């Protein structure tokens, strides 16, 4: 699980929220697959609305430009983000995201390796509404600042706790990674983050950095599946 702070700036969040206040919202059960529909109770912005499409494309561009997101996921395909809203009393029980998803208006499919929630509401705007992810280290509860995003394996059980006051607005997406193995992907992320830190250290020689880059990229070549 990786927290990506300020994937959107506060100004960008305000712009998104302003537009989302004006778009049509539908029952979220219409997009749930399999058993997930039985535990889903929220609203989802109408993906056929032109403004929603524009906001989706803006987010896709932001995702592709974010170095930490690219490092953590190594995305090959990204499902167009969906905007959801949880009002008072709404929730999403424990579920696992579908393994295979058909990309909208396409014959192409995506294997969901990583899921991501981008928070568009400040934590003090709503009560409850925590993203709860089951991991090998126990349950992780997430309720970050607006503009922050969290990525986590799509294979994990996760839920959104009931909202008891206010409204929780977020964007969710799923990504197929170039590296299918979760453990290998975690190692590559840790290696890349350390390389990025070393780049700021003037005492590290260019030869040392080149050597680490050599290892990193050859590991990607070894484990990439496209």
TORPA-4810 file (N, C-alpha, C, O; in nm, 3 decimals):
<nodes>
NODE_1_0.085_-0.118_0.000_0.000_0.000_0.000_0.089_0.123_0.000_0.179_0.135_0.083_X
NODE_2_0.065_0.215_-0.092_0.149_0.333_-0.106_0.062_0.458_-0.104_-0.036_0.468_-0.178_X
NODE_3_0.099_0.553_-0.018_0.030_0.682_-0.012_0.100_0.779_-0.105_0.221_0.799_-0.096_X
NODE_4_0.023_0.840_-0.195_0.078_0.940_-0.288_0.019_1.075_-0.247_-0.097_1.106_-0.277_X
NODE_5_0.102_1.154_-0.179_0.053_1.280_-0.126_0.041_1.385_-0.237_0.128_1.398_-0.323_X
NODE_6_-0.069_1.460_-0.229_-0.094_1.572_-0.321_-0.076_1.534_-0.468_-0.006_1.601_-0.543_X
NODE_7_-0.141_1.424_-0.506_-0.149_1.391_-0.648_-0.223_1.503_-0.720_-0.191_1.535_-0.835_X
NODE_8_-0.320_1.562_-0.653_-0.384_1.685_-0.698_-0.356_1.795_-0.597_-0.355_1.770_-0.476_X
NODE_9_-0.332_1.916_-0.644_-0.317_2.029_-0.554_-0.453_2.067_-0.496_-0.557_2.022_-0.545_X
NODE_10_-0.452_2.150_-0.393_-0.578_2.194_-0.332_-0.662_2.271_-0.433_-0.785_2.257_-0.436_X
NODE_11_-0.597_2.353_-0.516_-0.671_2.427_-0.619_-0.735_2.332_-0.720_-0.849_2.352_-0.761_X
NODE_12_-0.661_2.228_-0.759_-0.716_2.131_-0.852_-0.834_2.055_-0.790_-0.932_2.027_-0.858_X
NODE_13_-0.823_2.023_-0.663_-0.934_1.956_-0.593_-1.057_2.044_-0.596_-1.167_1.996_-0.624_X
NODE_14_-1.041_2.172_-0.567_-1.156_2.264_-0.567_-1.220_2.271_-0.706_-1.342_2.277_-0.717_X
NODE_15_-1.138_2.270_-0.810_-1.192_2.273_-0.947_-1.272_2.147_-0.976_-1.383_2.154_-1.029_X
NODE_16_-1.217_2.031_-0.940_-1.288_1.906_-0.961_-1.419_1.904_-0.884_-1.522_1.864_-0.938_X
NODE_17_-1.416_1.948_-0.760_-1.538_1.947_-0.678_-1.644_2.040_-0.735_-1.763_2.008_-0.735_X
NODE_18_-1.601_2.154_-0.785_-1.696_2.249_-0.844_-1.769_2.187_-0.961_-1.890_2.201_-0.973_X
NODE_19_-1.696_2.118_-1.048_-1.758_2.055_-1.165_-1.843_1.934_-1.125_-1.949_1.911_-1.182_X
NODE_20_-1.796_1.858_-1.027_-1.870_1.739_-0.985_-2.003_1.775_-0.918_-2.096_1.695_-0.915_X
NODE_21_-2.012_1.896_-0.863_-2.138_1.942_-0.805_-2.246_1.961_-0.911_-2.365_1.969_-0.879_X
NODE_22_-2.204_1.967_-1.039_-2.298_2.000_-1.146_-2.329_1.882_-1.238_-2.404_1.898_-1.334_X
NODE_23_-2.272_1.765_-1.210_-2.293_1.650_-1.299_-2.398_1.556_-1.239_-2.422_1.558_-1.119_X
NODE_24_-2.462_1.473_-1.325_-2.560_1.377_-1.274_-2.493_1.260_-1.202_-2.386_1.214_-1.243_X
NODE_25_-2.556_1.213_-1.095_-2.506_1.099_-1.018_-2.606_0.986_-1.025_-2.727_1.008_-1.021_X
NODE_26_-2.555_0.863_-1.035_-2.638_0.744_-1.050_-2.614_0.648_-0.934_-2.517_0.664_-0.858_X
NODE_27_-2.702_0.550_-0.919_-2.686_0.448_-0.817_-2.559_0.367_-0.846_-2.544_0.312_-0.956_X
NODE_28_-2.468_0.360_-0.749_-2.342_0.291_-0.770_-2.353_0.142_-0.791_-2.260_0.080_-0.843_X
NODE_29_-2.465_0.082_-0.752_-2.482_-0.063_-0.770_-2.476_-0.102_-0.917_-2.442_-0.216_-0.950_X
NODE_30_-2.507_-0.008_-1.006_-2.510_-0.038_-1.149_-2.375_-0.073_-1.207_-2.367_-0.131_-1.315_X
NODE_31_-2.268_-0.038_-1.135_-2.134_-0.067_-1.187_-2.063_-0.177_-1.109_-1.951_-0.215_-1.143_X
NODE_32_-2.126_-0.228_-1.003_-2.063_-0.333_-0.923_-2.073_-0.466_-0.995_-2.170_-0.492_-1.066_X
NODE_33_-1.973_-0.552_-0.975_-1.971_-0.681_-1.040_-1.987_-0.793_-0.937_-1.929_-0.787_-0.829_X
NODE_34_-2.066_-0.894_-0.972_-2.078_-1.013_-0.888_-2.132_-0.982_-0.750_-2.227_-0.906_-0.734_X
NODE_35_-2.070_-1.043_-0.650_-2.118_-1.029_-0.513_-2.098_-0.889_-0.457_-2.162_-0.853_-0.358_X
NODE_36_-2.010_-0.809_-0.520_-1.985_-0.674_-0.470_-2.111_-0.588_-0.473_-2.127_-0.499_-0.390_X
NODE_37_-2.203_-0.616_-0.568_-2.326_-0.536_-0.580_-2.411_-0.545_-0.454_-2.483_-0.451_-0.421_X
NODE_38_-2.402_-0.659_-0.383_-2.485_-0.678_-0.265_-2.440_-0.593_-0.147_-2.518_-0.570_-0.054_X
NODE_39_-2.316_-0.546_-0.148_-2.264_-0.471_-0.034_-2.229_-0.327_-0.071_-2.169_-0.254_0.008_X
NODE_40_-2.267_-0.286_-0.193_-2.232_-0.151_-0.240_-2.352_-0.058_-0.225_-2.461_-0.087_-0.273_X
NODE_41_-2.330_0.054_-0.158_-2.435_0.154_-0.139_-2.372_0.293_-0.148_-2.330_0.350_-0.047_X
NODE_42_-2.368_0.345_-0.270_-2.313_0.479_-0.291_-2.366_0.534_-0.422_-2.452_0.472_-0.486_X
NODE_43_-2.316_0.649_-0.462_-2.354_0.709_-0.590_-2.229_0.723_-0.676_-2.118_0.737_-0.625_X
NODE_44_-2.250_0.719_-0.807_-2.137_0.731_-0.900_-2.172_0.830_-1.010_-2.282_0.828_-1.065_X
NODE_45_-2.076_0.918_-1.041_-2.100_1.017_-1.146_-2.123_0.946_-1.278_-2.055_0.848_-1.310_X
NODE_46_-2.219_0.996_-1.355_-2.257_0.935_-1.483_-2.141_0.943_-1.582_-2.102_1.052_-1.625_X
NODE_47_-2.086_0.828_-1.618_-1.970_0.825_-1.708_-2.004_0.869_-1.850_-1.913_0.895_-1.929_X
NODE_48_-2.133_0.878_-1.883_-2.172_0.924_-2.017_-2.181_1.076_-2.025_-2.199_1.131_-2.134_X
NODE_49_-2.170_1.143_-1.911_-2.178_1.289_-1.910_-2.048_1.348_-1.964_-1.939_1.302_-1.928_X
NODE_50_-2.058_1.450_-2.049_-1.940_1.507_-2.114_-1.843_1.567_-2.013_-1.722_1.551_-2.027_X
NODE_51_-1.893_1.635_-1.911_-1.805_1.693_-1.810_-1.730_1.584_-1.734_-1.611_1.599_-1.704_X
NODE_52_-1.799_1.476_-1.702_-1.734_1.364_-1.633_-1.623_1.308_-1.720_-1.515_1.276_-1.669_X
NODE_53_-1.648_1.295_-1.850_-1.544_1.246_-1.941_-1.421_1.338_-1.940_-1.308_1.291_-1.939_X
NODE_54_-1.445_1.467_-1.939_-1.334_1.562_-1.938_-1.252_1.550_-1.808_-1.129_1.553_-1.811_X
NODE_55_-1.321_1.538_-1.697_-1.253_1.523_-1.568_-1.174_1.393_-1.564_-1.063_1.388_-1.511_X
NODE_56_-1.233_1.288_-1.620_-1.164_1.158_-1.626_-1.034_1.169_-1.705_-0.931_1.117_-1.662_X
NODE_57_-1.038_1.235_-1.819_-0.919_1.250_-1.902_-0.812_1.335_-1.833_-0.693_1.309_-1.846_X
NODE_58_-0.856_1.436_-1.759_-0.761_1.518_-1.684_-0.689_1.434_-1.579_-0.568_1.447_-1.559_X
NODE_59_-0.764_1.347_-1.511_-0.703_1.261_-1.410_-0.606_1.162_-1.473_-0.498_1.139_-1.419_X
NODE_60_-0.643_1.103_-1.585_-0.554_1.008_-1.651_-0.420_1.074_-1.685_-0.315_1.012_-1.670_X
NODE_61_-0.424_1.198_-1.729_-0.301_1.271_-1.760_-0.218_1.292_-1.633_-0.096_1.276_-1.635_X
NODE_62_-0.285_1.328_-1.523_-0.214_1.348_-1.397_-0.150_1.219_-1.348_-0.037_1.220_-1.298_X
NODE_63_-0.221_1.107_-1.363_-0.167_0.980_-1.318_-0.039_0.945_-1.393_0.059_0.900_-1.333_X
NODE_64_-0.041_0.966_-1.524_0.074_0.930_-1.605_0.195_1.018_-1.580_0.307_0.980_-1.614_X
NODE_65_0.174_1.136_-1.519_0.282_1.231_-1.495_0.341_1.220_-1.355_0.442_1.282_-1.326_X
NODE_66_0.278_1.140_-1.268_0.321_1.137_-1.128_0.432_1.034_-1.108_0.408_0.915_-1.123_X
NODE_67_0.554_1.078_-1.073_0.666_0.984_-1.064_0.647_0.875_-0.960_0.683_0.760_-0.984_X
NODE_68_0.590_0.909_-0.844_0.573_0.809_-0.739_0.470_0.704_-0.779_0.487_0.586_-0.750_X
NODE_69_0.363_0.747_-0.845_0.261_0.653_-0.892_0.321_0.559_-0.997_0.300_0.437_-0.990_X
NODE_70_0.394_0.615_-1.092_0.456_0.531_-1.195_0.554_0.433_-1.133_0.561_0.317_-1.173_X
NODE_71_0.630_0.480_-1.034_0.728_0.394_-0.968_0.660_0.282_-0.890_0.708_0.168_-0.892_X
NODE_72_0.551_0.312_-0.823_0.483_0.213_-0.739_0.408_0.109_-0.819_0.403_-0.007_-0.780_X
NODE_73_0.350_0.149_-0.932_0.261_0.061_-1.007_0.325_0.009_-1.135_0.296_-0.103_-1.177_X
NODE_74_0.411_0.087_-1.199_0.462_0.056_-1.332_0.345_0.023_-1.425_0.338_-0.087_-1.480_X
NODE_75_0.253_0.118_-1.442_0.128_0.089_-1.512_0.146_0.058_-1.660_0.221_0.124_-1.732_X
NODE_76_0.074_-0.044_-1.703_0.066_-0.079_-1.845_-0.067_-0.031_-1.903_-0.072_0.023_-2.013_X
NODE_77_-0.175_-0.052_-1.827_-0.308_-0.004_-1.864_-0.373_0.056_-1.741_-0.355_0.006_-1.630_X
NODE_78_-0.451_0.163_-1.761_-0.523_0.227_-1.651_-0.670_0.237_-1.689_-0.704_0.290_-1.795_X
NODE_79_-0.757_0.187_-1.602_-0.900_0.197_-1.625_-0.942_0.344_-1.603_-0.897_0.405_-1.507_X
NODE_80_-1.026_0.400_-1.690_-1.068_0.539_-1.671_-1.126_0.560_-1.531_-1.217_0.488_-1.492_X
NODE_81_-1.075_0.658_-1.456_-1.122_0.679_-1.320_-1.273_0.701_-1.312_-1.334_0.762_-1.400_X
NODE_82_-1.331_0.651_-1.204_-1.474_0.669_-1.176_-1.488_0.753_-1.049_-1.414_0.733_-0.953_X
NODE_83_-1.581_0.845_-1.050_-1.604_0.932_-0.934_-1.719_0.874_-0.852_-1.826_0.845_-0.905_X
NODE_84_-1.696_0.858_-0.721_-1.804_0.810_-0.636_-1.828_0.903_-0.519_-1.742_0.983_-0.481_X
NODE_85_-1.947_0.889_-0.462_-1.987_0.976_-0.349_-2.061_0.891_-0.247_-2.153_0.816_-0.281_X
NODE_86_-2.021_0.905_-0.122_-2.089_0.839_-0.011_-2.153_0.947_0.075_-2.083_1.026_0.137_X
NODE_87_-2.286_0.949_0.079_-2.358_1.041_0.166_-2.388_0.971_0.298_-2.349_0.856_0.318_X
NODE_88_-2.456_1.039_0.388_-2.484_0.984_0.520_-2.555_0.849_0.509_-2.656_0.835_0.439_X
NODE_89_-2.502_0.750_0.580_-2.562_0.616_0.582_-2.513_0.524_0.473_-2.546_0.406_0.473_X
NODE_90_-2.434_0.576_0.378_-2.388_0.493_0.267_-2.253_0.429_0.299_-2.173_0.484_0.376_X
NODE_91_-2.229_0.313_0.240_-2.111_0.234_0.272_-2.082_0.136_0.158_-2.162_0.122_0.065_X
NODE_92_-1.968_0.069_0.167_-1.934_-0.037_0.072_-1.866_-0.146_0.156_-1.756_-0.127_0.207_X
NODE_93_-1.933_-0.260_0.169_-1.881_-0.367_0.253_-1.759_-0.434_0.193_-1.717_-0.402_0.081_X
NODE_94_-1.702_-0.528_0.267_-1.582_-0.597_0.221_-1.606_-0.663_0.085_-1.708_-0.729_0.064_X
NODE_95_-1.512_-0.645_-0.005_-1.520_-0.703_-0.139_-1.381_-0.707_-0.201_-1.288_-0.642_-0.153_X
NODE_96_-1.367_-0.784_-0.306_-1.245_-0.789_-0.386_-1.278_-0.738_-0.525_-1.380_-0.777_-0.582_X
NODE_97_-1.195_-0.652_-0.580_-1.220_-0.599_-0.714_-1.208_-0.710_-0.818_-1.129_-0.803_-0.803_X
NODE_98_-1.287_-0.697_-0.923_-1.285_-0.797_-1.030_-1.145_-0.810_-1.087_-1.075_-0.711_-1.105_X
NODE_99_-1.103_-0.934_-1.116_-0.968_-0.958_-1.166_-0.950_-0.908_-1.309_-0.844_-0.857_-1.345_X
NODE_100_-1.054_-0.925_-1.391_-1.049_-0.884_-1.531_-1.159_-0.781_-1.556_-1.275_-0.805_-1.523_X
NODE_101_-1.124_-0.668_-1.616_-1.219_-0.562_-1.645_-1.209_-0.525_-1.793_-1.100_-0.511_-1.848_X
NODE_102_-1.325_-0.508_-1.855_-1.326_-0.463_-1.994_-1.320_-0.311_-1.997_-1.400_-0.244_-1.931_X
NODE_103_-1.226_-0.257_-2.073_-1.213_-0.112_-2.084_-1.333_-0.055_-2.157_-1.378_-0.113_-2.256_X
NODE_104_-1.387_0.057_-2.110_-1.507_0.114_-2.172_-1.489_0.142_-2.321_-1.384_0.189_-2.365_X
NODE_105_-1.594_0.111_-2.397_-1.596_0.137_-2.542_-1.477_0.074_-2.613_-1.420_0.132_-2.705_X
NODE_106_-1.440_-0.046_-2.569_-1.325_-0.113_-2.626_-1.341_-0.264_-2.612_-1.412_-0.312_-2.523_X
NODE_107_-1.276_-0.339_-2.701_-1.272_-0.484_-2.689_-1.157_-0.528_-2.600_-1.143_-0.647_-2.570_X
NODE_108_-1.074_-0.433_-2.556_-0.957_-0.463_-2.476_-0.996_-0.486_-2.330_-1.096_-0.432_-2.283_X
NODE_109_-0.917_-0.567_-2.261_-0.942_-0.593_-2.119_-0.819_-0.557_-2.038_-0.709_-0.540_-2.092_X
NODE_110_-0.840_-0.545_-1.909_-0.735_-0.508_-1.815_-0.735_-0.607_-1.700_-0.842_-0.641_-1.648_X
NODE_111_-0.619_-0.653_-1.659_-0.606_-0.734_-1.538_-0.581_-0.637_-1.422_-0.484_-0.562_-1.424_X
NODE_112_-0.666_-0.639_-1.324_-0.652_-0.543_-1.214_-0.546_-0.593_-1.116_-0.570_-0.685_-1.037_X
NODE_113_-0.428_-0.532_-1.122_-0.320_-0.561_-1.028_-0.324_-0.466_-0.909_-0.307_-0.508_-0.794_X
NODE_114_-0.347_-0.339_-0.937_-0.348_-0.238_-0.832_-0.473_-0.153_-0.843_-0.516_-0.117_-0.953_X
NODE_115_-0.532_-0.121_-0.729_-0.645_-0.029_-0.721_-0.594_0.102_-0.660_-0.495_0.104_-0.588_X
NODE_116_-0.664_0.210_-0.691_-0.624_0.338_-0.633_-0.747_0.423_-0.602_-0.839_0.434_-0.684_X
NODE_117_-0.747_0.482_-0.484_-0.850_0.577_-0.444_-0.787_0.714_-0.428_-0.691_0.731_-0.352_X
NODE_118_-0.840_0.812_-0.500_-0.796_0.950_-0.488_-0.903_1.026_-0.410_-1.018_1.033_-0.454_X
NODE_119_-0.867_1.080_-0.296_-0.964_1.146_-0.208_-0.986_1.290_-0.252_-0.890_1.365_-0.274_X
NODE_120_-1.113_1.327_-0.266_-1.150_1.462_-0.310_-1.224_1.540_-0.202_-1.265_1.654_-0.225_X
NODE_121_-1.241_1.479_-0.085_-1.302_1.547_0.031_-1.199_1.554_0.143_-1.126_1.458_0.167_X
NODE_122_-1.195_1.667_0.213_-1.108_1.677_0.329_-1.163_1.588_0.441_-1.285_1.568_0.450_X
NODE_123_-1.076_1.533_0.525_-1.123_1.441_0.629_-1.222_1.502_0.728_-1.301_1.430_0.789_X
NODE_124_-1.218_1.636_0.745_-1.312_1.697_0.839_-1.447_1.731_0.773_-1.536_1.786_0.838_X
NODE_125_-1.461_1.699_0.643_-1.588_1.722_0.575_-1.689_1.611_0.599_-1.808_1.626_0.571_X
NODE_126_-1.640_1.498_0.650_-1.730_1.384_0.669_-1.681_1.300_0.786_-1.563_1.302_0.820_X
NODE_127_-1.773_1.228_0.848_-1.739_1.135_0.955_-1.759_0.993_0.905_-1.852_0.966_0.829_X
NODE_128_-1.672_0.902_0.949_-1.675_0.767_0.894_-1.606_0.769_0.758_-1.517_0.850_0.734_X
NODE_129_-1.648_0.679_0.668_-1.596_0.680_0.533_-1.451_0.643_0.519_-1.386_0.682_0.421_X
NODE_130_-1.397_0.569_0.614_-1.257_0.526_0.604_-1.244_0.413_0.502_-1.330_0.326_0.492_X
NODE_131_-1.135_0.416_0.426_-1.099_0.304_0.341_-1.024_0.204_0.429_-0.920_0.237_0.487_X
NODE_132_-1.076_0.083_0.438_-1.016_-0.021_0.522_-0.966_-0.133_0.431_-1.042_-0.191_0.353_X
NODE_133_-0.835_-0.162_0.441_-0.773_-0.261_0.354_-0.715_-0.371_0.441_-0.639_-0.344_0.534_X
NODE_134_-0.750_-0.496_0.411_-0.692_-0.608_0.483_-0.557_-0.644_0.422_-0.546_-0.667_0.302_X
NODE_135_-0.454_-0.647_0.507_-0.320_-0.681_0.462_-0.265_-0.793_0.550_-0.328_-0.832_0.648_X
NODE_136_-0.148_-0.843_0.515_-0.086_-0.948_0.595_-0.044_-0.897_0.731_-0.013_-0.976_0.820_X
NODE_137_-0.043_-0.764_0.749_-0.008_-0.705_0.878_-0.131_-0.657_0.953_-0.119_-0.583_1.051_X
NODE_138_-0.249_-0.698_0.908_-0.373_-0.657_0.972_-0.444_-0.551_0.891_-0.400_-0.515_0.781_X
NODE_139_-0.554_-0.500_0.944_-0.632_-0.398_0.874_-0.561_-0.263_0.876_-0.511_-0.219_0.979_X
NODE_140_-0.558_-0.199_0.759_-0.504_-0.064_0.746_-0.620_0.030_0.716_-0.696_0.008_0.622_X
NODE_141_-0.634_0.135_0.797_-0.742_0.233_0.780_-0.686_0.362_0.722_-0.586_0.415_0.771_X
NODE_142_-0.750_0.411_0.618_-0.695_0.524_0.543_-0.802_0.633_0.532_-0.915_0.608_0.490_X
NODE_143_-0.764_0.755_0.570_-0.852_0.871_0.553_-0.763_0.995_0.541_-0.754_1.075_0.634_X
NODE_144_-0.697_1.011_0.425_-0.599_1.118_0.410_-0.662_1.251_0.368_-0.784_1.266_0.365_X
NODE_145_-0.575_1.346_0.337_-0.618_1.479_0.294_-0.673_1.474_0.152_-0.639_1.385_0.074_X
NODE_146_-0.757_1.571_0.118_-0.806_1.583_-0.019_-0.687_1.608_-0.112_-0.600_1.691_-0.082_X
NODE_147_-0.685_1.536_-0.224_-0.574_1.545_-0.318_-0.476_1.431_-0.303_-0.395_1.407_-0.393_X
NODE_148_-0.482_1.361_-0.189_-0.396_1.244_-0.168_-0.461_1.120_-0.227_-0.583_1.111_-0.235_X
NODE_149_-0.377_1.025_-0.267_-0.427_0.898_-0.321_-0.355_0.783_-0.253_-0.243_0.798_-0.204_X
NODE_150_-0.420_0.668_-0.249_-0.358_0.548_-0.195_-0.375_0.435_-0.295_-0.485_0.412_-0.346_X
NODE_151_-0.265_0.365_-0.323_-0.270_0.248_-0.410_-0.257_0.123_-0.323_-0.190_0.125_-0.220_X
NODE_152_-0.323_0.016_-0.365_-0.319_-0.109_-0.289_-0.352_-0.224_-0.384_-0.416_-0.202_-0.486_X
NODE_153_-0.308_-0.347_-0.352_-0.333_-0.459_-0.442_-0.482_-0.483_-0.462_-0.558_-0.488_-0.365_X
NODE_154_-0.523_-0.498_-0.587_-0.665_-0.522_-0.616_-0.712_-0.655_-0.559_-0.832_-0.677_-0.544_X
NODE_155_-0.619_-0.743_-0.528_-0.654_-0.874_-0.473_-0.693_-0.869_-0.327_-0.743_-0.967_-0.272_X
NODE_156_-0.671_-0.754_-0.261_-0.698_-0.745_-0.118_-0.846_-0.719_-0.091_-0.914_-0.650_-0.167_X
NODE_157_-0.895_-0.776_0.020_-1.028_-0.742_0.068_-1.023_-0.599_0.121_-0.931_-0.562_0.193_X
NODE_158_-1.123_-0.519_0.083_-1.127_-0.382_0.132_-1.272_-0.334_0.139_-1.361_-0.393_0.078_X
NODE_159_-1.294_-0.227_0.214_-1.429_-0.173_0.230_-1.422_-0.025_0.261_-1.315_0.028_0.292_X
NODE_160_-1.536_0.042_0.254_-1.550_0.181_0.298_-1.650_0.180_0.412_-1.764_0.136_0.396_X
NODE_161_-1.608_0.229_0.528_-1.696_0.228_0.645_-1.812_0.326_0.624_-1.799_0.420_0.546_X
NODE_162_-1.926_0.304_0.692_-2.042_0.392_0.673_-2.009_0.539_0.702_-1.943_0.571_0.801_X
NODE_163_-2.056_0.625_0.616_-2.046_0.769_0.640_-2.161_0.808_0.734_-2.277_0.780_0.705_X
NODE_164_-2.127_0.870_0.844_-2.230_0.906_0.943_-2.263_1.056_0.940_-2.362_1.099_1.000_X
NODE_165_-2.182_1.134_0.870_-2.209_1.278_0.858_-2.134_1.332_0.739_-2.020_1.292_0.713_X
NODE_166_-2.196_1.425_0.665_-2.130_1.485_0.550_-2.130_1.394_0.429_-2.214_1.305_0.417_X
NODE_167_-2.035_1.415_0.340_-2.024_1.335_0.218_-1.877_1.312_0.184_-1.794_1.402_0.197_X
NODE_168_-1.848_1.191_0.139_-1.712_1.152_0.100_-1.708_1.136_-0.051_-1.778_1.051_-0.106_X
NODE_169_-1.628_1.216_-0.119_-1.617_1.212_-0.265_-1.475_1.168_-0.301_-1.377_1.216_-0.243_X
NODE_170_-1.465_1.077_-0.396_-1.335_1.024_-0.434_-1.338_0.980_-0.580_-1.445_0.972_-0.641_X
NODE_171_-1.221_0.951_-0.634_-1.208_0.892_-0.767_-1.136_0.759_-0.750_-1.036_0.750_-0.679_X
NODE_172_-1.187_0.656_-0.814_-1.125_0.523_-0.802_-1.083_0.476_-0.941_-1.145_0.510_-1.042_X
NODE_173_-0.977_0.396_-0.944_-0.933_0.338_-1.070_-0.860_0.208_-1.043_-0.827_0.176_-0.929_X
NODE_174_-0.835_0.135_-1.150_-0.764_0.007_-1.142_-0.657_0.008_-1.250_-0.675_0.065_-1.358_X
NODE_175_-0.545_-0.058_-1.219_-0.432_-0.054_-1.311_-0.372_-0.192_-1.331_-0.359_-0.271_-1.236_X
NODE_176_-0.336_-0.221_-1.455_-0.259_-0.341_-1.485_-0.113_-0.301_-1.491_-0.075_-0.210_-1.565_X
NODE_177_-0.032_-0.370_-1.414_0.110_-0.337_-1.407_0.189_-0.412_-1.513_0.150_-0.520_-1.557_X
NODE_178_0.300_-0.352_-1.553_0.394_-0.422_-1.641_0.458_-0.540_-1.570_0.506_-0.634_-1.634_X
NODE_179_0.458_-0.536_-1.436_0.515_-0.642_-1.354_0.402_-0.704_-1.272_0.352_-0.641_-1.179_X
NODE_180_0.362_-0.824_-1.306_0.246_-0.886_-1.243_0.272_-0.929_-1.099_0.180_-0.927_-1.017_X
NODE_181_0.393_-0.968_-1.068_0.425_-1.020_-0.935_0.430_-0.906_-0.832_0.512_-0.815_-0.843_X
NODE_182_0.341_-0.913_-0.733_0.332_-0.806_-0.634_0.463_-0.788_-0.556_0.507_-0.676_-0.535_X
NODE_183_0.523_-0.898_-0.515_0.647_-0.891_-0.436_0.760_-0.828_-0.518_0.834_-0.744_-0.466_X
NODE_184_0.773_-0.868_-0.642_0.877_-0.810_-0.728_0.851_-0.661_-0.748_0.944_-0.580_-0.745_X
NODE_185_0.726_-0.625_-0.767_0.690_-0.484_-0.787_0.727_-0.401_-0.663_0.774_-0.289_-0.676_X
NODE_186_0.705_-0.456_-0.544_0.741_-0.386_-0.421_0.892_-0.365_-0.411_0.938_-0.259_-0.370_X
NODE_187_0.969_-0.466_-0.450_1.115_-0.454_-0.447_1.161_-0.347_-0.546_1.248_-0.266_-0.513_X
NODE_188_1.104_-0.346_-0.665_1.141_-0.246_-0.766_1.107_-0.106_-0.718_1.183_-0.012_-0.742_X
NODE_189_0.993_-0.092_-0.652_0.954_0.040_-0.600_1.053_0.087_-0.493_1.095_0.203_-0.495_X
NODE_190_1.089_-0.002_-0.402_1.184_0.035_-0.297_1.319_0.073_-0.357_1.382_0.169_-0.314_X
NODE_191_1.363_-0.004_-0.456_1.490_0.025_-0.521_1.486_0.160_-0.591_1.580_0.239_-0.578_X
NODE_192_1.379_0.187_-0.664_1.369_0.313_-0.736_1.361_0.432_-0.640_1.422_0.536_-0.666_X
NODE_193_1.287_0.418_-0.530_1.278_0.528_-0.435_1.414_0.558_-0.371_1.447_0.674_-0.346_X
NODE_194_1.493_0.454_-0.346_1.626_0.476_-0.292_1.717_0.543_-0.394_1.798_0.629_-0.358_X
NODE_195_1.704_0.505_-0.520_1.784_0.570_-0.625_1.749_0.718_-0.632_1.838_0.803_-0.645_X
NODE_196_1.618_0.749_-0.624_1.576_0.889_-0.631_1.633_0.970_-0.515_1.669_1.086_-0.532_X
NODE_197_1.641_0.909_-0.396_1.699_0.979_-0.282_1.850_1.000_-0.301_1.904_1.105_-0.267_X
NODE_198_1.916_0.898_-0.354_2.061_0.909_-0.376_2.096_1.015_-0.480_2.204_1.075_-0.475_X
NODE_199_2.005_1.039_-0.573_2.029_1.142_-0.674_2.045_1.280_-0.610_2.108_1.369_-0.667_X
NODE_200_1.988_1.297_-0.490_1.998_1.426_-0.421_2.126_1.437_-0.338_2.156_1.542_-0.282_X
NODE_201_2.200_1.327_-0.330_2.322_1.323_-0.249_2.444_1.348_-0.338_2.480_1.264_-0.420_X
NODE_202_2.506_1.462_-0.320_2.617_1.500_-0.407_2.741_1.414_-0.386_2.831_1.415_-0.469_X
NODE_203_2.745_1.341_-0.275_2.863_1.257_-0.248_2.858_1.124_-0.323_2.957_1.051_-0.326_X
NODE_204_2.743_1.093_-0.383_2.728_0.968_-0.459_2.779_0.992_-0.601_2.739_1.089_-0.666_X
NODE_205_2.867_0.905_-0.648_2.925_0.924_-0.780_2.829_0.883_-0.891_2.737_0.805_-0.870_X
NODE_206_2.853_0.938_-1.008_2.773_0.903_-1.126_2.787_0.754_-1.156_2.690_0.690_-1.198_X
NODE_207_2.905_0.698_-1.135_2.927_0.556_-1.163_2.839_0.468_-1.073_2.785_0.367_-1.118_X
NODE_208_2.827_0.506_-0.947_2.743_0.430_-0.854_2.596_0.435_-0.895_2.526_0.334_-0.891_X
NODE_209_2.552_0.553_-0.933_2.413_0.569_-0.976_2.386_0.492_-1.105_2.282_0.428_-1.119_X
NODE_210_2.480_0.498_-1.197_2.464_0.422_-1.322_2.454_0.273_-1.294_2.376_0.202_-1.359_X
NODE_211_2.533_0.225_-1.198_2.528_0.083_-1.163_2.391_0.044_-1.108_2.337_-0.060_-1.144_X
NODE_212_2.336_0.128_-1.021_2.204_0.100_-0.965_2.096_0.107_-1.072_2.004_0.024_-1.073_X
NODE_213_2.106_0.205_-1.161_2.010_0.215_-1.272_2.018_0.090_-1.360_1.916_0.040_-1.409_X
NODE_214_2.137_0.042_-1.380_2.158_-0.078_-1.461_2.084_-0.197_-1.400_2.016_-0.272_-1.469_X
NODE_215_2.099_-0.213_-1.269_2.030_-0.323_-1.199_1.879_-0.305_-1.207_1.806_-0.400_-1.237_X
NODE_216_1.832_-0.183_-1.179_1.687_-0.156_-1.177_1.622_-0.188_-1.312_1.522_-0.259_-1.317_X
NODE_217_1.678_-0.135_-1.418_1.615_-0.153_-1.549_1.628_-0.297_-1.601_1.540_-0.345_-1.672_X
NODE_218_1.735_-0.365_-1.565_1.745_-0.504_-1.606_1.649_-0.593_-1.529_1.601_-0.694_-1.581_X
NODE_219_1.621_-0.558_-1.404_1.519_-0.631_-1.329_1.381_-0.611_-1.393_1.302_-0.706_-1.402_X
NODE_220_1.353_-0.489_-1.438_1.226_-0.465_-1.506_1.218_-0.547_-1.634_1.114_-0.606_-1.664_X
NODE_221_1.326_-0.550_-1.709_1.327_-0.629_-1.832_1.300_-0.777_-1.803_1.228_-0.844_-1.878_X
NODE_222_1.357_-0.827_-1.696_1.342_-0.968_-1.660_1.199_-1.003_-1.621_1.151_-1.112_-1.652_X
NODE_223_1.131_-0.909_-1.553_1.001_-0.941_-1.492_0.882_-0.879_-1.566_0.767_-0.901_-1.526_X
NODE_224_0.907_-0.803_-1.671_0.797_-0.739_-1.743_0.720_-0.840_-1.827_0.778_-0.927_-1.892_X
NODE_225_0.588_-0.827_-1.823_0.501_-0.906_-1.910_0.407_-0.813_-1.985_0.328_-0.743_-1.921_X
NODE_226_0.414_-0.810_-2.116_0.328_-0.722_-2.196_0.264_-0.804_-2.307_0.188_-0.751_-2.387_X
</nodes>
